[in-house]
Amino acid sequence: MTKDELKEHILKHYAGLMTPLETGVFDPMFEVKPDDLTEVARKLRDDEALKFDFLNNITGVDTTERFEVVYSVSSITKALRLDFKVPLPYGQAAVDSVRDVWAAADWHEREIWELFGIDINNHDNLKQFLLPDDWDQGHPMRKNWDGPGFVRMPEL
């Protein structure tokens, strides 16, 4: 399946769940509503034509206007790759866990929770593993974070 065929398959079978974005330079990129995340993740994994069985990465993005949680998934058997992001409001950012779909999500979700302060619903192991146990200085990956001794570099 080519990238164009993948995009067409998603548009046909996931209409209303995944919106195509023109920002996918190398692989197709889609936007998914927060309430649809776990349904989309399960469907992508279980779809016989796609079989997205491997979670490459999950990361957070702070745009200063909102958060985005970006998922990169692959199909080992079908040799496909796909990215999708979930936009979240800046004030009350929360997303459902996809650990039940892709077990590798565990640490990625903990990192997003710890460094960005994005809540991960239905994740029963949210505890710090990157920052010190007594860390009380906020979430250092947020663009508005200013910790003690932190010097912000000028934007280019």
Residue pairs with C-beta under 8 A, 6 or more apart in sequence:
1 9
1 49
1 78
1 80
3 27
3 28
6 28
6 50
6 80
6 82
7 20
7 28
9 49
9 50
10 18
10 20
10 28
10 30
10 82
11 20
13 47
14 40
14 43
17 32
17 33
17 36
17 39
17 40
17 43
18 30
18 31
18 32
18 40
18 84
19 30
19 31
19 32
20 28
20 29
20 30
21 29
21 30
21 31
21 85
22 29
23 29
24 30
24 83
27 72
27 81
27 82
27 83
28 82
28 83
29 83
29 84
29 85
30 82
30 83
30 84
30 85
31 84
31 85
31 86
31 87
32 40
32 84
32 85
32 86
33 86
34 86
34 87
34 88
34 94
34 95
34 96
37 86
37 95
37 96
37 98
38 96
38 98
38 100
38 101
40 84
41 71
41 98
41 101
41 102
42 101
44 50
44 52
44 73
44 82
45 51
45 52
45 53
45 101
45 102
49 78
50 75
50 78
50 80
50 82
51 75
51 76
51 77
51 78
51 80
52 73
52 74
52 75
52 80
52 82
53 74
53 75
53 76
53 77
54 73
54 74
54 75
54 76
54 102
54 104
55 71
55 72
55 73
55 98
55 102
55 104
55 105
55 108
56 72
56 73
56 74
56 81
57 70
57 71
57 72
57 108
58 69
58 70
58 71
58 72
58 98
58 105
58 108
58 109
58 112
59 69
59 70
59 108
59 112
60 67
60 68
60 69
60 70
60 112
60 115
60 116
60 118
60 141
61 67
61 68
61 69
61 70
61 85
62 116
62 141
62 142
62 143
64 90
64 143
64 144
65 90
66 87
66 88
66 89
66 90
67 87
67 88
67 89
67 90
67 93
67 116
67 118
68 85
68 86
68 87
68 88
69 85
69 86
69 88
69 95
69 112
69 118
70 83
70 84
70 85
71 83
71 84
71 85
71 86
71 98
72 81
72 82
72 83
73 81
73 82
73 83
73 84
73 102
74 80
74 81
74 82
75 81
86 95
88 94
88 95
88 118
93 116
93 117
93 118
93 119
94 118
94 119
94 120
94 121
95 118
95 119
95 120
95 121
96 120
96 121
96 122
97 105
97 109
97 120
97 121
97 122
97 123
98 105
98 109
99 105
99 106
99 109
99 122
99 123
106 123
106 125
107 129
109 120
109 123
109 126
110 120
110 123
110 125
110 126
110 127
110 129
111 129
111 130
112 118
112 120
113 119
113 120
113 123
113 126
114 128
114 129
114 130
114 131
114 139
115 130
115 131
115 139
115 140
115 141
116 139
116 141
116 142
117 138
117 139
117 142
120 126
128 135
131 140
137 147
137 148
138 145
138 147
139 145
140 147
146 152
